[in-house]
Amino acid sequence: MRTKLIGAVLAAASLLVTTPASAQPVDFEARFDSVLGTEVRLPQSFEARYETAFEKRIAELADGSRGRIGISAVDLSTGYHLDILGDQRFPMASTSKIAIAATFLEGVEKGRWSLTSEFPLLVPQRSAKFSSTVAPVSTGKHLPAIQLIELMITRSSNPATDALLRVVGGPVAVNNWAARNGIREFSLDRDIATLVRDDGEFDPATYIDRRDSATPTAMTDLLTALYRGTTLSDSSRSVILGAMSRTVTGKRRIKALIPSEASVSNKTGSLNNTSSDIGYIETPDGRTIALAIYVTGQGSRAQREAKIAQLARALYDGFNARDEAREWAKANYAGARSGGL
């Protein structure tokens, strides 16, 4: 069942006009949606909004009083999906690099280029913010595409990313790839050099800039399609998933609190007042959870990263608890049917 959670809204002082103490929570949320341009939600009781203790725990951790937090998580073995502000746009930052790599690999499959084709790094040159539509870059060392993909995912290299982004035809090509593969509410608008140079124009904790943004649900849709092989061949899929398993950035994010017996494959993102991490957690019993966590505000980058780590561990524990409860129920039902209970 696709559960829609709202989570706590931003503090009135940071975004909205003062709300009288007597106002109902739904009125506050309606104004929240109005200001941020998201869908207006129908009135709901607290209990209707948070159906289980697991969902309530995630909603409490995703308190938005210090900045918006968006979450989407899917158990790929059962399809169970949980999200908080999953339909709101958040800055993708470098999490968009998964889609850029996928667009390039589609071109490999169609024979447009190969993993051994060499392309130059695109190195950003100094320029003033907003001084041009596209930030200036210079060409650097030529590297084979397979190495560029490794650099852009494992180390989040911006010059390597822009190298392949130019090859595929720029942001419009990536958006077309996403649309063809059913990834909605996804928009890449600038190359990484321009995005980084002009970063800070808006505060993502209190303002939704649709440029270079996606919803958390769109990103788990992307991760799900990639994992299940519906967008790329097995060989292309293994290139991206393999690189994600070797990511060295974000050690204080999803990976930080996950037990050592589980494995994490991820891609991080960071920009002004926002930190994010998307990827997969493979549990010891062989299940895979796809998750996307976008955190804004919270006070500092370290606090944003700590929040991502907390949420990832809570999701891991909650999905495992759901699975254990399901198995317990099956076992007891079988026992009752056979006369054991």
Secondary structure, DSSP 4 states (H G I P E B T S, - for coil): -EEEE--PPPPHHHHSPPPPTTS-HHHHHHHHHHHHTPPPPPP--HHHH--SHHHHHHHHHT--TTS-EEEEEEETTT--EEEESTTS-EE-GGGGHHHHHHHHHHHHHTTS--TT-EEEEEEE----TTSSSS--EEEEEEEEHHHHHHHHHHS--HHHHHHHHHHHTSHHHHHHHHHHTT--SEE--S-HHHHHHTTTSS-TTT----TTEE-HHHHHHHHHHHHHTSSS-HHHHHHHHHHHHT--S-TTTGGGGS-TTSEEEEEEEEETTEEEEEEEEE-TTS-EEEEEEEEE-SSSHHHHHHHHHHHHHHHHHHHHHHHHHHHHHHHHHHHHHTT--
